[in-house]
């Protein structure tokens, strides 16, 4: 086991990062017999909760917890494969253990039930492992981990565990991003104004992000363009996806933009330089 010796000051900063209520995620509740959430599917009531990675069975707990860590800080825990300063949790807020929607990012809860599925981008049917490979190559501007690597096993173990109580839901309605209905024509110049008003305080003037904390935590505010951001092959480099994510989730935990503002600022961000996706 690798051990890291950290100074008291660094430990204090990491503790501050870990224990402040940075993300207002929904609480865990592991007892299936007393569900907090109910969904109706095929005229059947299905109750479920969001489960804690720490409560996974002992036989898989270590792998589930490692998977959680990879989602939370991908450049550190999957450094051989993620090659920028983004982490899975930048899009999958609450490490994907959420019901998506307003301020909860892109959920991973129950994603195991919708794969394999046809990918319009790949023009073929892909399984969940292949979809994760795409995230590494595009969103992380990196390389795909070997399919039988510990990194892949741990990510899949984590997603499978948090989906435990929704395995009977065949088409979870909270998955994906709800696309915007506005027919607004994107205006890059207006997007720059929106960025300067609502985004620059966190993501910086040059889009580099910030909130740097010492190793092993790293950057807490993602870069939106430049060499450390997603490449031009990522889903977030498309206007429908980025504008929807911005509308539902930004500014962080205070999503107040109109659909038109979200479209404009997304157009501005997409216009900025970023790495090229290499097939």
C-alpha positions as a printed NumPy array, in Angstrom:
array([[  0.   ,   0.   ,   0.   ],
       [  1.308,   3.447,  -0.899],
       [  1.525,   5.812,   2.024],
       [  1.634,   9.581,   1.744],
       [  3.15 ,  11.769,   4.442],
       [  1.35 ,  15.097,   4.52 ],
       [  2.054,  18.168,   6.608],
       [ -0.446,  19.275,   9.223],
       [ -1.278,  22.328,   7.107],
       [ -2.061,  20.258,   4.037],
       [ -4.116,  17.823,   6.089],
       [ -6.105,  20.725,   7.473],
       [ -6.855,  22.01 ,   3.97 ],
       [ -7.905,  18.566,   2.78 ],
       [-10.126,  18.138,   5.834],
       [-11.702,  21.503,   5.103],
       [-12.373,  20.425,   1.528],
       [-13.802,  17.067,   2.51 ],
       [-16.076,  18.142,   5.328],
       [-17.45 ,  21.515,   4.311],
       [-20.887,  21.188,   2.653],
       [-19.463,  22.   ,  -0.78 ],
       [-22.119,  19.997,  -2.62 ],
       [-25.688,  19.818,  -1.377],
       [-26.204,  16.177,  -2.25 ],
       [-29.259,  14.21 ,  -1.205],
       [-28.772,  12.11 ,   1.942],
       [-28.03 ,   8.404,   1.867],
       [-30.555,   5.996,   3.301],
       [-29.578,   2.358,   3.04 ],
       [-32.742,   0.594,   4.253],
       [-34.716,  -0.553,   1.213],
       [-37.778,  -1.232,   3.367],
       [-38.185,   2.483,   4.073],
       [-37.685,   4.22 ,   0.714],
       [-37.328,   7.977,   0.399],
       [-38.166,   7.929,  -3.316],
       [-40.879,   6.196,  -5.322],
       [-41.265,   5.803,  -9.062],
       [-44.132,   4.298, -11.049],
       [-43.106,   2.062, -13.948],
       [-45.461,  -0.27 , -15.826],
       [-48.173,   0.435, -13.244],
       [-45.853,  -0.764, -10.502],
       [-44.581,   1.265,  -7.546],
       [-40.828,   0.951,  -7.024],
       [-39.341,   2.432,  -3.866],
       [-35.643,   3.147,  -3.51 ],
       [-32.942,   5.143,  -1.739],
       [-29.545,   6.59 ,  -2.513],
       [-27.037,   4.202,  -0.946],
       [-23.729,   4.976,   0.709],
       [-20.57 ,   3.493,  -0.875],
       [-19.377,   2.793,   2.672],
       [-22.333,   0.436,   3.158],
       [-21.429,  -1.871,   0.274],
       [-20.984,  -5.54 ,   1.223],
       [-17.543,  -6.309,   2.566],
       [-16.691,  -8.455,  -0.448],
       [-16.91 ,  -5.446,  -2.81 ],
       [-16.588,  -2.485,  -0.438],
       [-12.956,  -1.672,  -1.174],
       [-13.57 ,  -1.72 ,  -4.923],
       [-16.715,   0.429,  -4.583],
       [-14.859,   2.966,  -2.455],
       [-11.98 ,   3.086,  -4.92 ],
       [-14.505,   3.636,  -7.708],
       [-16.021,   6.512,  -5.747],
       [-12.547,   8.034,  -5.335],
       [-11.857,   7.747,  -9.073],
       [-15.118,   9.535,  -9.902],
       [-14.35 ,  12.208,  -7.313],
       [-10.721,  12.882,  -8.33 ],
       [-10.02 ,  11.191, -11.65 ],
       [ -6.67 ,  12.86 , -12.487],
       [ -5.194,  11.552,  -9.232],
       [ -6.74 ,   8.102,  -8.892],
       [ -6.618,   7.303, -12.634],
       [ -3.532,   9.328, -13.514],
       [ -2.329,   6.861, -16.154],
       [ -5.458,   7.417, -18.214],
       [ -6.917,  10.883, -17.446],
       [ -4.675,  13.542, -18.964],
       [ -6.291,  16.858, -18.034],
       [ -7.537,  18.623, -14.908],
       [-11.149,  17.498, -15.132],
       [-12.722,  14.863, -12.962],
       [-15.788,  12.695, -13.595],
       [-17.534,  14.486, -10.73 ],
       [-17.415,  17.795, -12.592],
       [-20.31 ,  16.592, -14.757],
       [-21.594,  13.805, -12.511],
       [-22.2  ,  16.01 ,  -9.484],
       [-22.428,  14.169,  -6.169],
       [-20.272,  11.552,  -7.914],
       [-23.335,  10.593,  -9.952],
       [-25.202,   9.346,  -6.881],
       [-28.134,  11.674,  -7.43 ],
       [-31.426,  12.054,  -9.262],
       [-29.992,  14.602, -11.672],
       [-32.195,  17.586, -12.466],
       [-31.658,  21.034, -11.021],
       [-28.184,  21.428,  -9.471],
       [-27.526,  17.667,  -9.31 ],
       [-25.59 ,  17.191, -12.56 ],
       [-25.709,  14.076, -14.73 ],
       [-26.821,  11.085, -12.698],
       [-25.175,   7.652, -12.873],
       [-27.893,   6.055, -10.762],
       [-29.368,   3.139, -12.691],
       [-27.247,   3.708, -15.789],
       [-26.43 ,  -0.001, -15.698],
       [-29.98 ,  -0.769, -16.824],
       [-29.846,   1.203, -20.087],
       [-26.686,  -0.339, -21.529],
       [-25.906,  -1.777, -23.994],
       [-27.523,   0.873, -26.198],
       [-27.04 ,   2.322, -29.666],
       [-24.625,   5.258, -29.841],
       [-25.382,   7.793, -32.538],
       [-21.838,   9.131, -32.222],
       [-20.184,   5.719, -32.589],
       [-22.808,   4.423, -35.05 ],
       [-22.952,   1.121, -33.18 ],
       [-24.257,  -0.492, -30.016],
       [-21.958,   0.102, -27.045],
       [-21.882,  -1.296, -23.534],
       [-21.274,   0.72 , -20.371],
       [-17.566,  -0.047, -20.413],
       [-17.248,   1.363, -23.928],
       [-19.166,   4.467, -22.856],
       [-16.706,   5.01 , -20.011],
       [-13.81 ,   4.557, -22.447],
       [-15.267,   7.441, -24.45 ],
       [-15.267,   9.657, -21.37 ],
       [-11.584,   8.972, -20.776],
       [-10.67 ,   9.674, -24.395],
       [-12.838,  12.759, -24.846],
       [-13.823,  14.429, -21.568],
       [-10.523,  13.501, -19.86 ],
       [ -8.512,  14.022, -23.071],
       [ -6.74 ,  10.808, -22.175],
       [ -6.544,   7.165, -23.084],
       [ -8.861,   4.274, -22.361],
       [ -7.911,   2.039, -19.444],
       [ -7.584,  -1.655, -20.262],
       [-10.992,  -3.302, -19.965],
       [ -9.746,  -5.647, -17.265],
       [ -7.826,  -2.975, -15.335],
       [ -8.491,  -2.277, -11.673],
       [ -9.599,   1.234, -12.574],
       [-12.378,  -0.073, -14.821],
       [-13.399,  -2.764, -12.355],
       [-13.657,  -0.187,  -9.578],
       [-15.654,   2.352, -11.597],
       [-18.109,  -0.345, -12.678],
       [-18.339,  -1.71 ,  -9.124],
       [-19.192,   1.773,  -7.816],
       [-21.856,   2.426, -10.466],
       [-23.335,  -1.021,  -9.983],
       [-23.505,  -0.567,  -6.199],
       [-25.181,   2.854,  -6.2  ],
       [-27.695,   1.419,  -8.701],
       [-28.542,  -1.535,  -6.456],
       [-31.98 ,  -0.322,  -5.416],
       [-33.105,   0.752,  -8.893],
       [-32.202,  -2.392, -10.812],
       [-35.924,  -2.987, -11.455],
       [-36.307,   0.431, -13.118],
       [-35.769,  -0.253, -16.804],
       [-35.672,   3.361, -17.976],
       [-34.786,   5.753, -15.131],
       [-36.307,   9.147, -16.03 ],
       [-33.578,  11.104, -14.235],
       [-30.769,   9.905, -16.523],
       [-29.224,  12.194, -19.111],
       [-29.766,  15.905, -19.555],
       [-33.126,  17.468, -20.313],
       [-32.43 ,  19.448, -23.468],
       [-33.553,  23.054, -23.786],
       [-36.661,  23.962, -25.751],
       [-35.606,  27.474, -26.701],
       [-35.046,  28.175, -30.422],
       [-32.757,  31.059, -29.512],
       [-29.963,  31.739, -31.994],
       [-26.671,  31.584, -30.041],
       [-24.86 ,  34.88 , -29.645],
       [-21.181,  34.504, -28.762],
       [-20.731,  38.16 , -27.822],
       [-23.673,  37.998, -25.424],
       [-22.229,  34.749, -24.131],
       [-19.004,  36.538, -23.242],
       [-21.022,  39.049, -21.218],
       [-22.859,  36.241, -19.417],
       [-19.534,  34.508, -18.724],
       [-18.012,  37.665, -17.257],
       [-21.033,  38.225, -15.023],
       [-21.772,  34.719, -13.779],
       [-18.786,  32.438, -14.468],
       [-15.498,  34.301, -14.287],
       [-15.402,  34.458, -10.478],
       [-14.916,  30.683, -10.331],
       [-13.606,  29.641, -13.731],
       [-11.246,  32.645, -14.189],
       [-10.939,  35.034, -17.128],
       [ -9.039,  32.537, -19.268],
       [-11.281,  29.6  , -18.382],
       [ -8.566,  27.761, -16.474],
       [-10.698,  27.043, -13.402],
       [ -9.212,  27.157,  -9.942],
       [ -9.782,  26.252,  -6.348],
       [ -6.411,  24.51 ,  -6.282],
       [ -5.786,  22.507,  -3.144],
       [ -2.638,  20.555,  -2.306],
       [ -2.025,  17.016,  -3.481],
       [ -3.948,  14.713,  -3.487],
       [ -7.082,  16.881,  -3.79 ],
       [ -6.016,  19.09 ,  -6.71 ],
       [ -8.189,  21.483,  -8.735],
       [-11.758,  21.811,  -7.465],
       [-13.136,  24.173, -10.14 ],
       [-12.853,  22.683, -13.631],
       [-11.14 ,  24.417, -16.562],
       [-13.615,  25.148, -19.349],
       [-11.124,  25.52 , -22.168],
       [ -7.407,  25.338, -22.823],
       [ -5.013,  22.399, -22.608],
       [ -6.389,  21.125, -19.284],
       [-10.044,  20.952, -20.354],
       [-12.108,  18.49 , -22.401],
       [-11.182,  18.057, -26.042],
       [-13.256,  18.946, -29.084],
       [-14.627,  15.412, -29.336],
       [-16.364,  15.543, -25.961],
       [-20.122,  15.732, -25.589],
       [-19.703,  18.976, -23.663],
       [-18.237,  20.504, -26.796],
       [-21.686,  20.398, -28.411],
       [-24.135,  23.242, -27.946],
       [-27.21 ,  21.169, -26.948],
       [-25.372,  19.302, -24.206],
       [-23.296,  22.141, -22.784],
       [-26.153,  24.657, -22.799],
       [-28.429,  22.149, -21.028],
       [-25.819,  21.351, -18.399],
       [-25.194,  25.056, -17.789],
       [-28.904,  25.848, -17.572],
       [-29.673,  23.115, -15.052],
       [-26.507,  23.371, -12.954],
       [-24.716,  26.711, -13.236],
       [-23.778,  28.889, -11.47 ],
       [-22.916,  26.096,  -9.077],
       [-25.842,  25.358,  -6.738],
       [-27.499,  28.602,  -7.834],
       [-28.647,  27.923, -11.384],
       [-30.37 ,  31.172, -12.302],
       [-29.619,  31.591, -16.013],
       [-32.363,  31.748, -18.597],
       [-32.293,  29.228, -21.442],
       [-31.143,  31.994, -23.764],
       [-28.275,  32.986, -21.465],
       [-27.232,  29.345, -21.146],
       [-27.187,  28.947, -24.927],
       [-25.155,  32.129, -25.397],
       [-22.533,  31.308, -22.757],
       [-22.237,  27.737, -24.037],
       [-21.604,  29.085, -27.533],
       [-18.909,  31.377, -26.124],
       [-17.2  ,  28.509, -24.266],
       [-17.268,  26.21 , -27.294],
       [-15.59 ,  28.934, -29.384],
       [-12.531,  28.883, -27.11 ],
       [ -9.403,  26.821, -27.859],
       [ -9.138,  23.282, -26.533],
       [ -7.288,  20.052, -27.356],
       [ -8.146,  18.159, -30.518],
       [ -9.647,  14.698, -30.192],
       [ -7.358,  12.13 , -31.781],
       [ -9.15 ,   8.998, -32.933]])
